[in-house]
Amino acid sequence: MSPSTLVYLDNKNVCILSDSPVESPDLNIIENMWELVKKNIWTHHPILKDNLWHVVQEEWYAIHMIT
């Protein structure tokens, strides 16, 4: 990370996980989201492409964001 980024994160009291790989799937939130969506999609057993797209959208918007 650049020095300015480190200063910014320090000012915002952000803890840096320096021992984790930069592109770790554990740190990539979207991977966890897609895993949840994929798991839920197959409970609907979509067969046609149009049905699959509808189910993907339905499951994506059904996810409640944790804040």
BELRA-V283670 format. One record per residue. N is the residue number from 1. D_FIRST is the distance of its C-alpha to the first C-alpha in Angstrom with 1 decimal. Layout:
N|D_FIRST / N|D_FIRST
//
This chain:
1|0.0 / 2|3.7 / 3|6.5 / 4|8.3 / 5|6.3 / 6|6.6 / 7|10.1 / 8|10.9 / 9|10.4 / 10|12.3 / 11|14.9 / 12|15.4 / 13|15.8 / 14|13.5 / 15|13.4 / 16|10.4 / 17|11.8 / 18|10.0 / 19|13.2 / 20|13.2 / 21|12.7 / 22|10.1 / 23|13.3 / 24|15.6 / 25|18.7 / 26|19.0 / 27|15.9 / 28|17.1 / 29|19.7 / 30|21.6 / 31|22.6 / 32|24.2 / 33|25.9 / 34|27.3 / 35|28.6 / 36|30.5 / 37|31.8 / 38|33.0 / 39|34.7 / 40|36.5 / 41|37.5 / 42|39.5 / 43|41.7 / 44|43.2 / 45|44.1 / 46|43.5 / 47|45.5 / 48|45.4 / 49|42.3 / 50|43.2 / 51|43.6 / 52|40.2 / 53|38.5 / 54|40.3 / 55|39.4 / 56|35.6 / 57|35.7 / 58|37.8 / 59|35.6 / 60|32.3 / 61|33.8 / 62|35.3 / 63|32.0 / 64|31.7 / 65|28.3 / 66|27.5 / 67|26.1
//
